Amino acid sequence: MIELMVVVSILGILLSIASRRNALVLERSRDAALMIDLAHLRNAVHQAALESGGVFPATLEELFPRFLSRKPGAWQGARGSGVIGYDPITGKIELRGPDGITPSPFLDSKGRPYGEY
């Protein structure tokens, strides 16, 4: 009976370690997907500027459907969310906080601010 309790305890410990690791992997994959989406958005802005003689689009919505398959909206990471900020003069795209004005202060799963993406 004691041997069975030891085996069940060891299995419980291993399961708890695996579940914590699995949660971290899921968080990092969400952040990686956000970075990929952001790269696609930046590429679309530059493609549009190349086709219009170096003029960036006035809004990100102008990129849909020609350069993007869906309209850009709010962003969602593993540990934060907010609004996508866009400057039509410079073509700069950044992840802003919920206020839509300042870069996002939330930290991703590796401790890097989303505003630095």
N, C-alpha and C positions, 0 to 999 in steps of 0.2 A: 504494500500500500504506500509506503514512504517512497519507494522508487517511482511509482506512478506520479506522485505529487511532485517529485523533483523533475521528472520529464515534462510535466505540464507547466511547471514554473519556467523551465528553460525555454520551452516553446513560446510562452507568453512574453518573455524578455526579447526573444528574437523577433517576434511579431511586432512588438512596440518599436524596436529599432528600425525595422523595415518600413513601418507605416510612416514614421517621421521622415525617413529618407525619401519615401515616395512623395510625400507632401512637398518637400523641397524641390524635387525634380519637376513636379507640376507647376510650382511657382516660377521656376526658372524658364520653363517652356512657355508660359504665358508672357513673360517679359521678352523672350526671344521672338515670339510672334509679334509683339508690339513693335520691336525694333525693325522687323522685316516689313511690317505694314508702313512704318514711318519711312523706310528706305524707298518703298514703292511710291509713296506719295511725293517724296522729294524728286525722284526720277521723273514722275509725271509732270511736275511743275517745270523742270528743266526741258523736257521734251516739248511742252507747250511753248516755252519761251524760244526754243530753237525754231519752231515752225512759224512763230509770229515776229521774227526779226529781232529777237532779244528782249521782247517785252513780256514780262511775267503776267499771268492772268490776274484779273482784279480780285477774284475770289476762288476758293478751292472748288466750289460747286461747278465752275466752268470746265473743270477737267472731266466731268462725268457727261456722257458715257464714252467719249472718245479715248481718253487716256486711263480712266479708272473704271472698274466694273461696278463700283458702288460709290455713292456719295460719301465724302468724308464727314465724320461727325465727332462725337466725343470719343476719347480714348479710355481704355480700361486696362490697367496692368494688374499684376498679382497683388500688389499692396497699395494701389492708389488709382485714382481716376481724375479726369479733368477735361479740358477743352483743348482742341488743336489750335495753336496760334499761328497766324500767317501774316507776313509782311509783303504786300504786293510790289513794293518798290525794290526790295533786295531779294525776294523769293525765299526768304528764310522761314523755315517751319520749325516750331518748337512745341513741346508738350507743356501746357500751362495748367495751373491748378484750377480748382473749381470756380475761382473768381474770374478766370479768363484773362487776367491781366499779367500776373507774375508767373515766372517759371514754376513748375510743380516742385514743391518742397518734399514730396513723398519719396522715400527710399525704396529701390527695387530689392529683389531677393539677394543681391550681392552687396547692398549698402550704397549703391550709386543713385544720386537723385535723378528722377525721371526728367527733370528739367534740363539735364545735360545730355540727353539722348540726341 
